[in-house]
């Protein structure tokens, strides 16, 4: 008879938990990026910039594109120009990170004035020099007329008491050091250039409509002050308030260090390892094995059984025979509880 262990222990590690950091520690998960092709300097795809909206939790990363290989120059110019022009309108973000708000250009109107009292400058939306930019592609790329960045974005899934607690593990010899994460961010490809195209088309329609109907004279308008009712607790109102706050929140620009840079290795050693393992306090669980199993197990469904409170020690094993005839009490076969007392049929009901 083969008595070999089917699940042998191949390694043992001493587990340490590092002190909670003051910095925010997140893990960015790129769902449509193969793990053997990371965004690094070595692969020529080191992220160019990283921006964060701390309050609403949105995060975006710009990764350079290789515009010299398998690249549609004409569409690259068209999309790059759309982004450039909409940013000139004052658009700071796109999609859900902007609350789905669009900033439209200020057109020249008789009597219209900017905040400083001067006439608001007109923003050209139809200065299409696409062919020239395609012919002088290298120059156009350097001057920002080409879409040469791929944007990934997501919203931070914060670590709260309702969900699981994620920790980042780092190994050093026979030691495993665990550091608590602030949250996860699932990064997906963002199509801001498509949003910019739609926004530019809307601006052109608006300009053509005013050209046909004629610009209206800017006149002062009377208004009536009303008292807004208290509320804001419905799902629609909460979502609307969140979108409005998201659009008003400004991006925070962060520096991105390559994983092979000296700064990355220095932060890795300082923040992800417990400095003094000899003086580390022993970890003690505040749950027994059965309490832990009850906490992670799904409740039984459809049986209609309720657990009776008991003051007996945990670990009692009871076996009930279901072979009794109808109407007879179930029998208990030779099992005892933790105190050595036999259990009768009444205690099993």
VOGU-3710 file (C-alpha; in Angstrom, 3 decimals, decimal comma):
1> xxxxxxxxxx> 0,000/0,000/0,000  1,392/3,349/-1,009  1,385/5,572/2,064  3,140/8,542/0,395  1,564/11,929/1,079  -0,431/13,072/-1,948  -0,027/16,709/-0,953  3,476/17,042/0,509  4,845/20,223/2,084  7,493/21,530/-0,283
11> xxxxxxxxxx> 8,460/24,745/1,536  7,864/26,585/4,786  8,030/30,354/5,321  8,001/32,644/8,308  5,177/35,153/7,747  5,550/38,803/8,748  3,102/41,699/8,431  4,634/45,083/7,685  3,441/48,271/9,415  0,693/50,160/7,599
21> xxxxxxxxxx> 2,203/52,725/5,260  1,260/56,382/5,102  1,368/56,203/1,306  -1,480/54,785/-0,742  -0,580/51,330/-2,072  -2,625/50,086/-5,024  -2,282/47,216/-7,479  -3,038/48,048/-11,120  -4,430/45,081/-13,039  -4,229/45,409/-16,842
31> xxxxxxxxxx> -6,925/42,985/-17,960  -6,117/42,933/-21,679  -2,329/42,918/-21,359  -0,403/39,622/-21,303  1,705/39,176/-18,148  4,860/38,449/-20,144  4,640/41,857/-21,846  4,687/44,440/-19,032  4,709/48,220/-19,371  8,418/48,820/-18,789
41> xxxxxxxxxx> 11,319/50,707/-20,289  12,812/47,428/-21,499  9,758/46,685/-23,655  9,582/50,263/-24,944  6,231/50,906/-23,288  7,058/52,712/-20,067  3,999/54,794/-19,057  4,446/58,455/-19,860  2,179/59,904/-17,177  -0,180/58,880/-14,423
51> xxxxxxxxxx> -3,056/60,981/-13,075  -5,449/60,416/-10,216  -8,716/61,830/-8,914  -8,345/60,937/-5,265  -11,879/61,696/-4,100  -13,799/59,958/-6,885  -11,128/57,255/-7,260  -10,492/57,470/-11,008  -6,994/56,737/-12,266  -5,545/56,931/-15,783
61> xxxxxxxxxx> -2,205/55,939/-17,304  -0,864/57,049/-20,697  1,344/54,511/-22,477  3,336/55,449/-25,626  2,311/53,859/-28,919  4,722/52,738/-31,611  3,620/55,022/-34,465  6,224/53,609/-36,879  4,970/50,030/-37,024  1,456/48,765/-37,848
71> xxxxxxxxxx> 0,037/52,267/-37,424  -2,680/54,000/-39,462  -1,266/57,477/-39,914  -4,422/59,015/-41,307  -6,610/57,858/-38,406  -3,830/58,696/-35,955  -3,837/62,275/-37,200  -7,632/62,502/-37,153  -7,921/61,197/-33,599  -4,940/63,233/-32,397
81> xxxxxxxxxx> -6,442/66,428/-33,793  -9,788/65,683/-32,160  -8,125/65,317/-28,766  -6,007/68,429/-29,278  -8,965/70,603/-30,283  -11,285/69,443/-27,507  -8,548/70,052/-24,949  -8,313/73,591/-26,326  -12,016/73,943/-25,541  -11,119/73,278/-21,913
91> xxxxxxxxxx> -11,939/69,561/-21,757  -9,877/68,034/-18,940  -11,255/64,497/-18,907  -13,456/62,187/-20,948  -16,075/59,571/-20,257  -17,059/58,707/-16,729  -13,941/60,392/-15,310  -15,459/63,703/-16,496  -18,953/62,879/-15,294  -19,867/62,571/-18,999
101> xxxxxxxxxx> -19,737/66,353/-19,253  -18,639/68,138/-22,445  -16,979/71,530/-22,677  -18,032/73,395/-25,796  -16,018/76,164/-27,506  -16,887/79,807/-26,993  -17,980/81,306/-30,281  -17,822/84,941/-31,289  -21,108/86,618/-30,525  -21,952/90,311/-30,661
111> xxxxxxxxxx> -21,657/91,648/-27,152  -20,240/88,436/-25,744  -17,368/89,017/-23,351  -14,995/86,883/-21,415  -14,517/87,038/-17,679  -11,855/89,730/-18,019  -14,179/92,010/-19,996  -12,595/91,300/-23,376  -14,305/89,598/-26,280  -14,278/85,825/-26,022
121> xxxxxxxxxx> -11,938/84,371/-28,669  -13,433/82,103/-31,263  -12,122/78,545/-31,348  -11,657/77,088/-34,801  -13,067/73,605/-35,232  -12,763/73,163/-38,978  -9,110/73,945/-39,614  -8,591/70,508/-41,138  -4,964/70,125/-42,191  -5,052/66,345/-42,059
131> xxxxxxxxxx> -3,366/65,773/-45,407  -0,509/68,114/-44,527  -0,007/66,407/-41,178  0,009/62,957/-42,810  2,582/64,059/-45,384  4,792/65,592/-42,656  4,032/62,864/-40,156  7,195/63,033/-38,063  6,888/66,788/-37,585  3,166/66,497/-36,824
141> xxxxxxxxxx> 3,851/63,774/-34,262  6,375/65,938/-32,426  3,958/68,899/-32,370  1,069/66,915/-30,869  -1,153/66,387/-33,895  -1,012/62,576/-33,721  -2,612/60,150/-31,278  0,595/58,547/-29,994  -0,611/57,501/-26,528  -2,860/54,683/-25,402
151> xxxxxxxxxx> -4,846/55,459/-22,274  -5,759/52,893/-19,637  -8,113/53,792/-16,825  -10,188/52,457/-13,975  -11,722/53,268/-10,627  -10,126/52,298/-7,335  -11,867/49,475/-5,503  -11,123/50,504/-1,940  -10,512/47,978/0,788  -13,565/48,165/3,030
161> xxxxxxxxxx> -14,933/45,991/5,801  -17,531/44,418/3,510  -15,165/42,725/1,076  -11,960/40,728/1,352  -8,714/42,226/2,588  -5,993/42,085/-0,058  -2,323/41,983/0,862  0,816/42,188/-1,256  3,331/39,427/-0,566  7,096/39,728/-1,056
171> xxxxxxxxxx> 9,593/36,925/-0,473  13,093/37,081/0,992  14,786/33,720/1,534  12,446/31,808/3,872  10,418/34,910/4,817  7,067/36,090/3,452  6,269/39,747/4,138  2,651/40,872/3,739  1,676/44,506/3,168  -1,934/45,652/3,284
181> xxxxxxxxxx> -3,275/47,152/0,062  -5,440/50,250/-0,049  -7,288/48,911/-3,054  -7,238/47,441/-6,548  -7,645/49,164/-9,903  -8,714/47,164/-12,944  -7,236/49,094/-15,866  -9,080/48,955/-19,170  -8,448/50,632/-22,514  -10,079/54,078/-22,669
191> xxxxxxxxxx> -11,439/55,387/-25,968  -11,078/59,100/-25,306  -10,356/59,761/-28,977  -13,838/58,466/-29,876  -15,384/60,787/-27,280  -13,340/63,651/-28,696  -14,575/62,933/-32,238  -18,211/63,008/-31,055  -17,597/66,202/-29,092  -15,956/67,868/-32,082
201> xxxxxxxxxx> -18,859/66,912/-34,331  -21,325/68,393/-31,833  -19,302/71,615/-31,730  -19,308/71,813/-35,542  -23,086/71,295/-35,673  -23,520/74,050/-33,137  -21,312/76,382/-35,145  -23,159/75,626/-38,401  -26,540/76,174/-36,737  -25,528/79,584/-35,434
211> xxxxxxxxxx> -24,091/80,478/-38,837  -27,437/79,696/-40,495  -29,732/81,220/-37,891  -27,451/84,091/-37,028  -25,776/84,808/-33,749  -28,062/86,158/-31,081  -27,228/89,289/-29,156  -26,154/88,522/-25,657  -28,697/90,130/-23,360  -29,131/90,170/-19,604
221> xxxxxxxxxx> -31,815/87,789/-18,386  -34,076/88,125/-15,410  -34,225/85,312/-12,898  -36,446/84,343/-10,019  -34,904/83,011/-6,834  -36,439/79,750/-5,637  -35,850/77,652/-2,563  -34,612/74,181/-3,410  -36,216/71,372/-1,467  -33,995/69,277/0,740
231> xxxxxxxxxx> -33,307/65,826/-0,624  -30,593/64,176/-2,611  -31,058/60,745/-1,112  -32,479/58,947/-4,131  -30,272/56,813/-6,375  -30,625/59,217/-9,305  -29,769/62,253/-7,182  -26,781/60,529/-5,605  -25,457/59,518/-9,036  -25,996/63,011/-10,413
241> xxxxxxxxxx> -24,158/64,580/-7,468  -21,289/62,110/-7,871  -20,944/62,860/-11,596  -20,982/66,595/-10,941  -18,316/66,305/-8,242  -16,227/64,055/-10,475  -16,283/66,585/-13,296  -15,282/69,407/-10,930  -12,423/67,440/-9,336  -8,983/68,128/-10,795
251> xxxxxxxxxx> -6,410/65,545/-11,786  -3,380/64,991/-9,576  -0,282/64,317/-11,660  2,064/61,635/-10,332  5,570/60,598/-11,342  5,914/57,093/-12,775  9,117/55,198/-11,996  10,129/52,222/-14,100  10,278/48,918/-12,229  14,005/48,570/-12,987
261> xxxxxxxxxx> 14,899/52,091/-11,848  16,971/52,664/-8,667  14,021/54,521/-7,106  11,781/51,485/-7,600  14,266/49,105/-5,958  14,780/51,523/-3,079  11,035/51,829/-2,436  10,678/48,057/-2,735  13,220/47,390/0,009  12,048/50,167/2,329
271> xxxxxxxxxx> 8,282/49,725/2,152  7,528/46,067/1,463  9,676/44,369/4,115  9,603/44,414/7,893  12,938/46,009/8,854  13,518/44,204/12,174  12,218/40,654/11,975  13,999/39,570/15,175  11,921/41,950/17,295  8,640/41,186/15,527
281> xxxxxxxxxx> 5,757/40,252/17,813  4,104/36,868/17,380  0,797/36,858/15,539  -2,213/35,404/17,347  -5,570/34,664/15,800  -8,692/35,885/17,587  -10,754/33,093/15,988  -10,747/29,346/16,515  -10,581/26,964/13,568  -14,329/26,344/13,641
291> xxxxxxxxxx> -15,111/30,030/13,924  -12,930/30,695/10,900  -14,655/27,964/8,901  -18,062/29,360/9,863  -16,979/32,844/8,816  -15,833/31,845/5,334  -18,499/29,204/4,637  -21,736/29,924/2,817  -24,892/29,338/4,875  -26,927/26,228/4,165
301> xxxxxxxxxx> -29,929/26,953/1,952  -33,262/25,167/1,647  -32,913/22,951/4,706  -34,767/25,135/7,163  -32,389/24,110/9,958  -31,395/26,459/12,718  -28,317/26,097/14,867  -29,043/25,687/18,541  -26,884/27,666/20,935  -24,760/25,330/22,998
311> xxxxxxxxxx> -22,301/25,752/25,834  -20,496/22,524/24,989  -16,959/22,497/23,736  -16,417/22,717/20,005  -15,521/19,657/18,022  -18,378/17,345/19,038  -19,049/14,700/16,383  -22,571/13,353/15,986  -23,766/10,706/13,551  -27,491/10,271/12,928
321> xxxxxxxxxx> -28,948/7,176/11,360  -31,656/7,777/8,775  -32,647/4,103/8,520  -35,346/4,283/11,216  -38,959/3,643/10,259  -41,378/6,508/9,779  -42,616/7,958/13,035  -39,673/6,643/15,055  -37,022/8,773/16,670  -33,635/8,835/14,927
331> xxxxxxxxxx> -30,941/6,838/16,678  -27,515/8,109/17,688  -24,548/5,815/17,222  -21,890/5,872/19,867  -20,631/9,498/19,538  -19,875/11,725/22,489  -19,492/15,434/22,859  -16,362/17,236/24,001  -17,208/16,652/27,667  -17,548/12,913/27,227
341> xxxxxxxxx> -21,349/12,974/27,670  -23,475/10,852/25,392  -25,976/12,727/23,239  -29,581/11,524/23,142  -32,194/12,015/20,475  -33,776/14,979/22,273  -30,532/16,948/22,073  -30,403/16,419/18,327  -33,758/18,056/17,593
//
